[in-house]
């Protein structure tokens, strides 16, 4: 799947084109903010600990959760691609693909 349109719900401006996304874009805002803080700390837990109210254990826990969330996104993407490939090669029907994709997305 590829994003071809983006819209602002506030001003109703719509932009069409080919937009690239990464798994980082799909992380929660909280995870993205933590990742940015970690990056700016030079990927050093010690430096991040010095510049935030969080202790080592809390930072390590958030980092582990961030890694798990990222891995989950990658796994889901691989599963979606496998489903779409099966659809492309007529191994499954559109209805079966839709059902599998909905289950995967929790819908």
Secondary structure, DSSP 8 states (H G I E B T S, - for coil): --EEEEE-TTT--EEEEEE---GGGGS-HHHHHHHHHHHHTTT-HHHHHHTSS--HHHHHHHHHHHHHHHHHHHHHHHHHHHHHHHHHTTSS-HHHHHHHHHHHTT-
